Amino acid sequence: MSSEVEVRDRLAASQAPGLAAPVAILFDLDGTLVDSERANVESVVLACRALGVDLDEEERRFIVGHSWNEIHTRIAAKTGLTIGMDALIARAVDEKRALLAASGHHALPAAVETVTRLARRSALAIASGASRVEVRDAIEGIGIASLFRVVVGAEDYARGKPAPDPYLLAMERLGVREQARRCVVIEDATPGILSGRAAGARVIGVRAGNFVGYDLSPADVVVDTLAEVTDELCASLVA
């Protein structure tokens, strides 16, 4: 991860005369940086099935775009599952690792290049509904872990997206919470977009990983792939 000195240098650069880079850019993970939503759903399905619970189509869809907090609460309420969230996460992580053992993690189009470029001018964070272990597996798997100063996972907050908590916590840990209007959130699902907006940030919706067809219209800007998240676009959002 970047050092505190490097983060301060980037923050100073973003505020220098003539530059309008966001002080921070905060990413969702699944469906935004990595093509992992299908594996996520399948891993939860398999973990629950091993405990004697089969998830219906509505429950499977709910997994996409929501955090473990809400996923576990919903499954427990609807099925009577008594296992705790941490234990269910551990089972699902094992299932996901088995699913991805052969193929590995796949970055979505232009994800690696875009993150690398944006890290030169803004502090970066991930605020995900996945567990910290899942986030680390994914960003290490596609080679971008060192570019993020802060990683927030489902264990770090009580309320997941669309509540603002994940993004507010990421901003706080970056030291930019008071500058939320100069932060940009990048998301692929409606709950995450609403979370970013509620946290006070500007939001970019990305279609590439949105395989369930979430409405991205609440975002300030919608793009097809991360390749369209240019320095100029980011600057225009925080100007």
N, C-alpha and C positions, 0 to 999 in steps of 0.2 A: 504494500500500500504506500501511497505517497506520504512523505514526512509532513509534519505541521509547518515547517518552513516553506516547503513547496506549495502547500495550500495557501499560506499567507501571500506568497509571491503571486500566485494566480489571482487571488482576490484583489491585490493591489493593481495588477495589470488590467483587470476587468474594469477598474474604476479610473484608470488613467485617462487624461484628456484625449478625445478623439476615438476612444474605444467604447463600445457599448455592449460588450459581451456580458451574458448573465453572470452574476456572482456564483451561481451554482446551477447545475443541470442534474435533475433527479430522475432516474429511470425506474420504471417497472422492469421486471425480469421476463417472466414467461409470456410468450407471445409478442414481446417487444424487442428483446435482445436475442432470445433463444427460441427455437421452434420446438417447444416442449409441452404445449398444452395437452396434446393427445396423450403423451406419456404420463403427464400429471394425473389426468382423469383415470387412465387405466391403472395406475399405481394405487390410487385410492380405492377403486373398484375391487382390485385384487386383495388389498389389505382387509377391506370389509368382508369380502367373500370368505376369506380364511377364518373370519370370526363368526360366520354363519349369517351374514347380512348381505343381501343383494340390493344394489342401488338402482332406482328406476331412472328413466331418461331425464326427468326433471331434476333429480338430484345430481346426475352426471353433468348436466349443463351448468348447474349452480357452482360447481367446482371451478369452472373457468371464470377468472376475473375476481374471485373472492379469496379472502385469506383463510388460513387454517382455523382461526378462531371461529369464524362464521360457518365454515364447512363442518367442523366438528360439532358445533352447537346444533346445526340443522340435522345432521345425520343422527345424533343422539336423540333429539326430540322426536324424529319421525320413525326411528327404528327401535328405540330402546337400548341402543348400544351403550354399554357401561364403561368401556375402556377410556382412559383419559386421553387428552389431546396429545401430550408428549409421546405416549406409548403408541398411539395411532400413527403419528408422524414417523416414528422409528420404523414401524412396519411398512409404511408406504415408501420410505426412503430405500429400504431393502428391495422392495418390489421394483422401484424405478431404476435402481442401479442394475438390477438383473435385466430389465427391459433394454437399457442403454449399453449393456456390456459389449455388444457387438458393434453397434453403430456410433456410440459416443454422443456427445452433445453437438447440436448443429446451430450455428449462428444464423439468424435471419439475415436477409440481403443487406449488405453494407454495414452490418452492426459493428464489426471489429474496426473497420476503417473510420466509421463515424465517431465511435467512442474515442479512438486514438486521436482524432483531429480535435474534437471538442475539449479533450483533457488539456490541451495546450493553453486554453484561455479561461476555462472555468473549472471550479472544484466539482467533482462528480460524486454522486451517491446512488445507491440502489435502495428503494423502499418497496419491498415485495411482500406478497401474501404467503409466499413459500417460507419454509423453515430456513434458518441460517445455514444449516448443512446443505440443503438443496441449492440455495443461492451460491454457496462456495463451490459446490460440485460443478455447477453450470458455468460460472465465470472463469474458473480455473480450466474447465474443459475447453473453452473457446479462446483462452489465452489473454483475458483482459482484466484479471483480478487485481493486478498492480495499479490499475488506473483509477480505482475507486477509493476515496478517502474513508467513506462510511458505507456500511452495509447494514440495513435494517431488515429483520425477518419477523415472522409472525409471533415469535416468542417475546418480542421487544415491546409490544403494545397490547392494550386490552380490546380496542375497537379497530377492526379492519376497514378497508375501503368499502363503501364510499365515505366513511368518516375521515376527517383530515389527519387523524393521529399518525399514520405511517409517514406521511410527508412532513408534518410538523416536527416529528422526532428526528428525521433525517436532517432537516434544516437546523434544528437545535444542536445536533452533534457536529455539524459543519460550522457552527457559529454564525449562521446567516438568517436565523429566524426573524429578526427584525427587518430583514431585507427581502421578505417573501415576494414582493412585487418585482424584484429583479432576479427571481428564480424561474426556471423553466422545467416543467414536468413532461416526460414523454411516456405515453401510455397506449394500450391497444384495446381497452375495454371501458365500458361506461362507468362501472364503479370506481375505477382508478382515475378517470378523467374528473369525476365529481369530487373525489378525494383531493386531487391537486388543486382544483378551483377553490374548494372549501379552505384549503391551507393558504390561499392567497396568491398562488403562483399562476403564471400563464401556462397553458397546456397545449401540447401537440399530440394529436391522435394519429396513429400509424396503422394502415390497413393490412400490411403484409401478413401479420400473424393472427389476425382477427377471424379465425376460421368458423366461429359460431355466429358471426354476423351482428356483433354488438353495435348499437347506435353510437357513432363517434361524433355526432353533431354538437354535443356540448363543449367540445374542444375549441380553442381559439383558432386553430389551424388543423386541417387534416391532410396528410400526405400518404402516398402509396407505400414508400419504403423509407428507411432511415437515410438513404442517399440524398433525399430532399431536405434533410435537416441541416441546412447550410449555416455557416457562421452569420451570413447576412439575415437569414430568417430568424435565428435566435436573437440577433441584435435588434431586429425590428420589433420583436415581442416585448422587449424590456426597455425600449427607448422612451 
